[in-house]
């Protein structure tokens, strides 16, 4: 398994608020359903089509407010992977987020897409942090 890590991103929201949103796939429906095809989600499973590929994901472990662990589901992409969304609250409204991906890639795939995976992971983490920074603060 190859390991790829995103850069750490600051989110100016409490870790528990972020965790509440990312710990259930069905919470993501309003944000994602018009960005991918055939989005379906419940609490711990989701599937969608992206660039012609069916992607199936499953939440397999989570600990409030520290992390959510997600893995590829059966019948989806031909690559087995697991990724964590890690949260670390350093102050009441200062949470640091990092994404870590473990992917089972053969040597050829590693050479072809390894660098692109790291870039994509950084882009996803940055987009996610930007979106989370836009969430209204609880009153």
C-alpha positions in Angstrom: 0.0 0.0 0.0 1.3 3.4 -1.0 0.7 6.3 1.4 -0.2 9.9 0.2 -0.8 12.8 2.5 -2.4 16.2 1.8 -1.0 19.4 3.2 -2.5 20.4 6.5 -5.4 23.0 6.2 -6.8 25.3 8.7 -10.5 25.5 9.3 -11.8 28.2 11.5 -14.6 26.1 13.0 -14.8 23.8 16.0 -13.7 20.2 15.2 -17.0 18.8 16.4 -18.9 20.8 13.9 -16.7 19.6 11.1 -16.9 16.0 12.3 -20.7 16.2 12.4 -20.8 17.1 8.7 -18.1 14.6 7.5 -19.1 11.6 9.6 -22.2 10.9 7.5 -22.3 10.7 3.7 -26.0 11.8 3.7 -24.9 15.1 5.2 -22.9 15.7 2.0 -25.8 15.3 -0.4 -26.6 19.0 -0.7 -23.0 19.9 -1.5 -22.2 17.0 -3.9 -25.4 15.8 -5.7 -25.1 18.3 -8.5 -21.3 17.9 -9.0 -21.4 14.1 -9.7 -23.7 11.8 -11.5 -26.0 9.3 -9.8 -25.2 10.4 -6.3 -26.7 8.1 -3.6 -25.9 8.2 0.1 -27.0 6.9 3.5 -25.1 7.4 6.8 -22.2 5.1 6.0 -22.3 4.4 2.3 -22.3 6.4 -0.9 -21.9 5.8 -4.6 -21.6 8.1 -7.6 -20.2 8.3 -11.1 -17.2 10.4 -11.9 -15.6 10.5 -15.4 -17.5 7.3 -16.3 -16.3 5.4 -13.3 -18.6 4.2 -10.5 -17.2 5.0 -7.1 -18.5 3.3 -4.0 -17.3 4.4 -0.6 -18.0 3.1 2.9 -17.2 4.7 6.3 -15.5 1.9 8.3 -14.4 3.8 11.4 -14.8 7.1 13.1 -14.0 8.8 16.3 -15.5 12.1 17.3 -14.0 14.7 16.8 -10.7 13.2 15.6 -11.1 11.3 12.3 -13.3 9.5 9.7 -11.9 6.5 7.9 -13.3 5.6 4.5 -12.6 2.8 2.2 -13.4 1.8 -1.3 -16.5 -0.3 -1.6 -17.0 -3.5 -3.6 -18.1 -3.2 -7.2 -16.6 0.3 -7.6 -13.2 1.4 -8.8 -10.7 -1.4 -9.5 -8.2 0.0 -7.0 -8.5 -0.8 -3.3 -7.9 2.3 -1.1 -8.5 3.7 2.4 -8.4 7.3 3.4 -8.7 9.2 6.6 -9.9 12.7 7.2 -8.0 13.7 10.3 -9.0 16.6 12.5 -7.0 18.3 15.2 -8.5 21.1 17.2 -5.8 23.5 18.3 -8.1 26.3 19.6 -11.9 26.7 19.9 -12.2 28.0 16.4 -9.1 26.6 14.8 -9.1 23.0 13.5 -6.4 21.5 11.4 -7.4 19.0 8.7 -5.3 16.5 6.8 -6.3 13.7 4.4 -4.2 10.5 4.2 -4.7 8.0 1.4 -3.5 4.4 1.3 -3.9 2.9 -2.1 -3.0 -0.5 -3.4 -1.2 0.3 -6.6 1.1 -1.8 -8.7 4.5 -0.4 -9.9 3.1 0.7 -13.2 0.1 2.5 -11.7 2.3 4.1 -9.0 4.5 5.6 -11.8 1.5 6.7 -13.9 -0.7 8.2 -11.2 1.2 8.5 -8.0 2.1 12.2 -8.3 -1.4 13.0 -9.6 -3.0 11.3 -6.5 -1.0 13.5 -4.2 -2.0 16.6 -6.2 -5.7 15.5 -6.2 -5.6 14.8 -2.5 -4.3 18.3 -1.9 -6.9 19.8 -4.1 -9.7 17.9 -2.4 -8.5 18.8 1.1 -8.1 22.5 0.1 -11.6 22.6 -1.4 -13.1 20.8 1.6 -11.3 23.3 4.0 -12.6 26.3 2.0 -16.1 24.9 2.0 -16.0 24.2 5.8 -14.8 27.8 6.4 -18.0 29.0 4.8 -20.3 27.1 7.1 -22.3 29.5 9.3 -21.1 29.5 12.9 -23.6 28.0 15.4 -25.3 30.6 17.5 
